[in-house]
Amino acid sequence: MLSSTADHLFWMARYTERAENTARMLDIHLQSNLLAGGKSNDARSQAARAMLTISELEPAYHEAHDAISSDTVLRFMVTDASNASSIYSALYAARENARAVRGALTTELWETVNVTWLELQERLASDAWTVDMPAFFEWVKHRAHLTRGVTSGTMPRDDAYRFVALGNALERADNVARLLDVKFFEGAAIEAQNWDAMVERGEYYHWAAILRSVSGFEIYRKTYRDTITPARVAELLILRADMPRSLMAAMNALCNQLGRLANKRSSQTLRHAGLLQAQIQYASIDDILQQGLHAYLTQFLERINVIGQGISQDFLVG
């Protein structure tokens, strides 16, 4: 397969996944604001800043805006074409990458990606998305689910499919780590032994919102059958391979596809990915919390970035 074709397929998948995960992050922010009815404007702005910081978007935001407010950040991360990670930009980029390699896609997959882009423009044109933002975020998630389903149901298991799956896995690992880390940029990080005290301070609703945003609330209940605690949420989203959106599940998928795509140049990238996979597989949540969740996730994001650079050098145009 041409590296340019692989590049477009890989980034089509990454941008689709990025749009979905941005919608999930914004949905948590919105739910947290609604649940905490007495939350001050300063607290809302701090939470909005947390999203920008963990998404590495604060410099880009300040190029166009002076002050940080929840409403402005929501628009910046949904509709702003100058923000390469906004939902608008991500779905546009996914569609353009798909258009560049239409011959490598099934007709059903191309039509799904293209219709998503066309419908997004309709939803954003009249600001209709602001009337019911949770419904809009659900629509974004649904279209991403549909795109993955059509990919799985119509594409042959060749290298084209594997580069799409690789892009999905890498972007998911990156974004789930950021999603979990947002809380700690809000200044809520505390010592591991005091985590359960967060529930008593009303933090239950925030962690329940995180679980729902990653379709993990029912999985949590079936797995733990107990009160939601931050430590168990972290364990579910990091270590459990049976949780589809966990870091462990993402790394398993990533290493699986990397192994199938391996070439003469990719041994170092395979080694980095396999080492990270093994360290998550054999980690315990107590060890992670002892290290500090924010520190752990920061290190994870750095290593995922290294793996992404390796994939680019080994297989893609860049």
C-alpha positions as a Python dict, from the first residue, in 0.01 Angstrom:
ca = {
    (1, 'M'): (0, 0, 0),
    (2, 'L'): (121, 351, -82),
    (3, 'S'): (226, 546, 227),
    (4, 'S'): (4, 837, 115),
    (5, 'T'): (-301, 608, 110),
    (6, 'A'): (-213, 467, 451),
    (7, 'D'): (-169, 822, 581),
    (8, 'H'): (-518, 930, 468),
    (9, 'L'): (-684, 619, 611),
    (10, 'F'): (-501, 653, 942),
    (11, 'W'): (-595, 1020, 981),
    (12, 'M'): (-953, 970, 865),
    (13, 'A'): (-995, 733, 1158),
    (14, 'R'): (-807, 954, 1403),
    (15, 'Y'): (-1012, 1263, 1323),
    (16, 'T'): (-1341, 1074, 1349),
    (17, 'E'): (-1236, 939, 1689),
    (18, 'R'): (-1114, 1285, 1793),
    (19, 'A'): (-1451, 1444, 1713),
    (20, 'E'): (-1625, 1181, 1923),
    (21, 'N'): (-1390, 1219, 2218),
    (22, 'T'): (-1415, 1599, 2207),
    (23, 'A'): (-1793, 1557, 2224),
    (24, 'R'): (-1750, 1326, 2523),
    (25, 'M'): (-1525, 1573, 2704),
    (26, 'L'): (-1760, 1864, 2641),
    (27, 'D'): (-2056, 1655, 2756),
    (28, 'I'): (-1883, 1592, 3090),
    (29, 'H'): (-1815, 1965, 3125),
    (30, 'L'): (-2178, 2047, 3048),
    (31, 'Q'): (-2316, 1784, 3287),
    (32, 'S'): (-2083, 1897, 3564),
    (33, 'N'): (-2201, 2257, 3524),
    (34, 'L'): (-2566, 2152, 3529),
    (35, 'L'): (-2527, 1922, 3829),
    (36, 'A'): (-2344, 2188, 4027),
    (37, 'G'): (-2616, 2451, 3999),
    (38, 'G'): (-2443, 2680, 4244),
    (39, 'K'): (-2111, 2666, 4069),
    (40, 'S'): (-1959, 3011, 4040),
    (41, 'N'): (-1851, 3167, 3711),
    (42, 'D'): (-1492, 3140, 3828),
    (43, 'A'): (-1533, 2766, 3889),
    (44, 'R'): (-1692, 2719, 3548),
    (45, 'S'): (-1408, 2912, 3385),
    (46, 'Q'): (-1153, 2703, 3573),
    (47, 'A'): (-1317, 2385, 3446),
    (48, 'A'): (-1317, 2526, 3091),
    (49, 'R'): (-948, 2614, 3124),
    (50, 'A'): (-883, 2254, 3233),
    (51, 'M'): (-1025, 2126, 2905),
    (52, 'L'): (-810, 2365, 2703),
    (53, 'T'): (-498, 2278, 2900),
    (54, 'I'): (-532, 1900, 2883),
    (55, 'S'): (-616, 1927, 2511),
    (56, 'E'): (-310, 2151, 2457),
    (57, 'L'): (-534, 2419, 2306),
    (58, 'E'): (-487, 2711, 2545),
    (59, 'P'): (-233, 2899, 2325),
    (60, 'A'): (-458, 2861, 2018),
    (61, 'Y'): (-759, 2979, 2219),
    (62, 'H'): (-582, 3293, 2340),
    (63, 'E'): (-488, 3390, 1985),
    (64, 'A'): (-855, 3469, 1928),
    (65, 'H'): (-994, 3527, 2279),
    (66, 'D'): (-875, 3724, 2581),
    (67, 'A'): (-1079, 3577, 2865),
    (68, 'I'): (-1179, 3217, 2928),
    (69, 'S'): (-1550, 3152, 2975),
    (70, 'S'): (-1744, 2828, 2954),
    (71, 'D'): (-1964, 2939, 2663),
    (72, 'T'): (-1674, 3071, 2457),
    (73, 'V'): (-1469, 2756, 2513),
    (74, 'L'): (-1766, 2541, 2409),
    (75, 'R'): (-1793, 2731, 2080),
    (76, 'F'): (-1417, 2718, 2030),
    (77, 'M'): (-1418, 2340, 2068),
    (78, 'V'): (-1730, 2279, 1859),
    (79, 'T'): (-1752, 2526, 1571),
    (80, 'D'): (-1422, 2714, 1541),
    (81, 'A'): (-1256, 2631, 1207),
    (82, 'S'): (-927, 2784, 1329),
    (83, 'N'): (-909, 2519, 1600),
    (84, 'A'): (-774, 2205, 1432),
    (85, 'S'): (-919, 1991, 1712),
    (86, 'S'): (-1272, 2132, 1714),
    (87, 'I'): (-1556, 1898, 1620),
    (88, 'Y'): (-1608, 2102, 1302),
    (89, 'S'): (-1241, 2079, 1198),
    (90, 'A'): (-1207, 1712, 1294),
    (91, 'L'): (-1509, 1598, 1093),
    (92, 'Y'): (-1405, 1816, 799),
    (93, 'A'): (-1055, 1663, 806),
    (94, 'A'): (-1200, 1312, 834),
    (95, 'R'): (-1415, 1375, 527),
    (96, 'E'): (-1127, 1525, 325),
    (97, 'N'): (-898, 1233, 409),
    (98, 'A'): (-1173, 989, 310),
    (99, 'R'): (-1235, 1177, -16),
    (100, 'A'): (-865, 1151, -104),
    (101, 'V'): (-878, 770, -87),
    (102, 'R'): (-1232, 689, -198),
    (103, 'G'): (-1099, 397, -400),
    (104, 'A'): (-969, 232, -84),
    (105, 'L'): (-1305, 265, 96),
    (106, 'T'): (-1630, 83, 47),
    (107, 'T'): (-1916, 290, -92),
    (108, 'E'): (-2102, 253, 238),
    (109, 'L'): (-1811, 389, 440),
    (110, 'W'): (-1756, 688, 211),
    (111, 'E'): (-2126, 776, 220),
    (112, 'T'): (-2133, 752, 600),
    (113, 'V'): (-1837, 988, 641),
    (114, 'N'): (-1969, 1229, 377),
    (115, 'V'): (-2323, 1242, 518),
    (116, 'T'): (-2181, 1309, 864),
    (117, 'W'): (-2003, 1617, 729),
    (118, 'L'): (-2309, 1740, 537),
    (119, 'E'): (-2540, 1699, 837),
    (120, 'L'): (-2289, 1870, 1066),
    (121, 'Q'): (-2296, 2181, 847),
    (122, 'E'): (-2675, 2189, 869),
    (123, 'R'): (-2668, 2158, 1249),
    (124, 'L'): (-2409, 2432, 1292),
    (125, 'A'): (-2545, 2675, 1032),
    (126, 'S'): (-2830, 2813, 1245),
    (127, 'D'): (-2676, 2752, 1588),
    (128, 'A'): (-2938, 2482, 1638),
    (129, 'W'): (-2683, 2275, 1831),
    (130, 'T'): (-2690, 2529, 2118),
    (131, 'V'): (-3061, 2465, 2186),
    (132, 'D'): (-2995, 2108, 2303),
    (133, 'M'): (-2621, 2058, 2338),
    (134, 'P'): (-2642, 1711, 2501),
    (135, 'A'): (-2843, 1591, 2201),
    (136, 'F'): (-2582, 1738, 1965),
    (137, 'F'): (-2299, 1561, 2147),
    (138, 'E'): (-2498, 1236, 2132),
    (139, 'W'): (-2535, 1286, 1757),
    (140, 'V'): (-2158, 1325, 1716),
    (141, 'K'): (-2100, 1008, 1918),
    (142, 'H'): (-2365, 821, 1719),
    (143, 'R'): (-2207, 917, 1386),
    (144, 'A'): (-1867, 798, 1509),
    (145, 'H'): (-2023, 469, 1624),
    (146, 'L'): (-2189, 436, 1284),
    (147, 'T'): (-1864, 503, 1099),
    (148, 'R'): (-1680, 234, 1298),
    (149, 'G'): (-1968, -10, 1251),
    (150, 'V'): (-1975, 42, 875),
    (151, 'T'): (-1597, 6, 865),
    (152, 'S'): (-1613, -321, 1055),
    (153, 'G'): (-1910, -452, 857),
    (154, 'T'): (-1803, -367, 502),
    (155, 'M'): (-1423, -343, 471),
    (156, 'P'): (-1205, -647, 397),
    (157, 'R'): (-941, -726, 660),
    (158, 'D'): (-653, -595, 454),
    (159, 'D'): (-394, -325, 520),
    (160, 'A'): (-648, -49, 452),
    (161, 'Y'): (-867, -178, 734),
    (162, 'R'): (-566, -218, 963),
    (163, 'F'): (-454, 144, 920),
    (164, 'V'): (-807, 260, 1002),
    (165, 'A'): (-810, 39, 1313),
    (166, 'L'): (-462, 161, 1409),
    (167, 'G'): (-572, 524, 1387),
    (168, 'N'): (-880, 450, 1599),
    (169, 'A'): (-677, 277, 1869),
    (170, 'L'): (-404, 541, 1892),
    (171, 'E'): (-647, 833, 1908),
    (172, 'R'): (-867, 658, 2163),
    (173, 'A'): (-574, 584, 2394),
    (174, 'D'): (-466, 949, 2377),
    (175, 'N'): (-811, 1094, 2430),
    (176, 'V'): (-930, 864, 2711),
    (177, 'A'): (-616, 952, 2906),
    (178, 'R'): (-691, 1324, 2856),
    (179, 'L'): (-1056, 1274, 2951),
    (180, 'L'): (-959, 1112, 3279),
    (181, 'D'): (-690, 1372, 3347),
    (182, 'V'): (-918, 1677, 3308),
    (183, 'K'): (-1037, 1645, 3668),
    (184, 'F'): (-685, 1692, 3796),
    (185, 'F'): (-627, 2005, 3592),
    (186, 'E'): (-930, 2144, 3774),
    (187, 'G'): (-724, 2130, 4091),
    (188, 'A'): (-902, 1833, 4247),
    (189, 'A'): (-603, 1599, 4276),
    (190, 'I'): (-555, 1470, 4629),
    (191, 'E'): (-354, 1200, 4800),
    (192, 'A'): (-443, 846, 4697),
    (193, 'Q'): (-557, 743, 5044),
    (194, 'N'): (-814, 1026, 5050),
    (195, 'W'): (-977, 957, 4713),
    (196, 'D'): (-1292, 803, 4852),
    (197, 'A'): (-1354, 1123, 5050),
    (198, 'M'): (-1429, 1292, 4717),
    (199, 'V'): (-1759, 1102, 4705),
    (200, 'E'): (-1865, 1260, 5034),
    (201, 'R'): (-1799, 1606, 4887),
    (202, 'G'): (-2041, 1550, 4602),
    (203, 'E'): (-1779, 1434, 4351),
    (204, 'Y'): (-1989, 1121, 4290),
    (205, 'Y'): (-2183, 1301, 4018),
    (206, 'H'): (-1872, 1407, 3831),
    (207, 'W'): (-1731, 1054, 3821),
    (208, 'A'): (-2071, 914, 3724),
    (209, 'A'): (-2074, 1166, 3438),
    (210, 'I'): (-1731, 1045, 3325),
    (211, 'L'): (-1856, 686, 3324),
    (212, 'R'): (-2165, 776, 3125),
    (213, 'S'): (-1962, 980, 2878),
    (214, 'V'): (-1751, 674, 2791),
    (215, 'S'): (-2052, 436, 2795),
    (216, 'G'): (-1908, 281, 3108),
    (217, 'F'): (-2176, 336, 3375),
    (218, 'E'): (-2348, 0, 3326),
    (219, 'I'): (-2013, -178, 3288),
    (220, 'Y'): (-1901, -26, 3618),
    (221, 'R'): (-2215, -147, 3794),
    (222, 'K'): (-2177, -499, 3657),
    (223, 'T'): (-1805, -510, 3744),
    (224, 'Y'): (-1799, -359, 4093),
    (225, 'R'): (-2163, -371, 4212),
    (226, 'D'): (-2089, -94, 4460),
    (227, 'T'): (-2077, 282, 4508),
    (228, 'I'): (-1886, 474, 4244),
    (229, 'T'): (-1544, 576, 4369),
    (230, 'P'): (-1271, 761, 4177),
    (231, 'A'): (-1015, 485, 4231),
    (232, 'R'): (-1241, 223, 4074),
    (233, 'V'): (-1331, 454, 3786),
    (234, 'A'): (-959, 499, 3721),
    (235, 'E'): (-905, 123, 3740),
    (236, 'L'): (-1188, 58, 3493),
    (237, 'L'): (-1067, 318, 3242),
    (238, 'I'): (-698, 226, 3266),
    (239, 'L'): (-648, -141, 3350),
    (240, 'R'): (-954, -342, 3248),
    (241, 'A'): (-922, -501, 2905),
    (242, 'D'): (-1295, -586, 2906),
    (243, 'M'): (-1384, -215, 2913),
    (244, 'P'): (-1390, -114, 2542),
    (245, 'R'): (-1271, 242, 2602),
    (246, 'S'): (-999, 161, 2855),
    (247, 'L'): (-631, 233, 2796),
    (248, 'M'): (-563, -141, 2820),
    (249, 'A'): (-817, -222, 2547),
    (250, 'A'): (-681, 55, 2325),
    (251, 'M'): (-322, -64, 2367),
    (252, 'N'): (-423, -424, 2293),
    (253, 'A'): (-587, -312, 1968),
    (254, 'L'): (-294, -86, 1879),
    (255, 'C'): (-32, -358, 1933),
    (256, 'N'): (-243, -612, 1744),
    (257, 'Q'): (-262, -392, 1434),
    (258, 'L'): (102, -283, 1459),
    (259, 'G'): (208, -647, 1465),
    (260, 'R'): (11, -720, 1148),
    (261, 'L'): (152, -413, 970),
    (262, 'A'): (514, -460, 1085),
    (263, 'N'): (788, -377, 836),
    (264, 'K'): (1167, -352, 843),
    (265, 'R'): (1159, -5, 1000),
    (266, 'S'): (896, -56, 1268),
    (267, 'S'): (1080, -272, 1526),
    (268, 'Q'): (1150, 21, 1760),
    (269, 'T'): (788, 142, 1747),
    (270, 'L'): (667, -213, 1812),
    (271, 'R'): (901, -232, 2110),
    (272, 'H'): (775, 98, 2257),
    (273, 'A'): (411, -8, 2211),
    (274, 'G'): (465, -358, 2349),
    (275, 'L'): (647, -225, 2655),
    (276, 'L'): (368, 22, 2733),
    (277, 'Q'): (106, -249, 2681),
    (278, 'A'): (288, -485, 2921),
    (279, 'Q'): (334, -217, 3186),
    (280, 'I'): (-39, -144, 3185),
    (281, 'Q'): (-128, -513, 3179),
    (282, 'Y'): (75, -591, 3490),
    (283, 'A'): (13, -267, 3680),
    (284, 'S'): (-211, -236, 3983),
    (285, 'I'): (-434, 60, 4057),
    (286, 'D'): (-271, 100, 4400),
    (287, 'D'): (71, 145, 4238),
    (288, 'I'): (-70, 397, 3991),
    (289, 'L'): (-239, 601, 4263),
    (290, 'Q'): (74, 589, 4474),
    (291, 'Q'): (267, 738, 4183),
    (292, 'G'): (-9, 994, 4132),
    (293, 'L'): (-276, 962, 3863),
    (294, 'H'): (-190, 1291, 3695),
    (295, 'A'): (179, 1200, 3679),
    (296, 'Y'): (92, 855, 3544),
    (297, 'L'): (-138, 991, 3273),
    (298, 'T'): (110, 1262, 3175),
    (299, 'Q'): (378, 997, 3125),
    (300, 'F'): (132, 781, 2931),
    (301, 'L'): (49, 1069, 2696),
    (302, 'E'): (418, 1137, 2636),
    (303, 'R'): (476, 773, 2544),
    (304, 'I'): (170, 757, 2319),
    (305, 'N'): (304, 1064, 2139),
    (306, 'V'): (636, 884, 2083),
    (307, 'I'): (451, 583, 1943),
    (308, 'G'): (248, 809, 1714),
    (309, 'Q'): (565, 971, 1582),
    (310, 'G'): (712, 626, 1526),
    (311, 'I'): (407, 514, 1327),
    (312, 'S'): (434, 827, 1113),
    (313, 'Q'): (802, 765, 1041),
    (314, 'D'): (764, 391, 981),
    (315, 'F'): (450, 380, 766),
    (316, 'L'): (313, 720, 668),
    (317, 'V'): (396, 1020, 454),
    (318, 'G'): (501, 1233, 751),
}
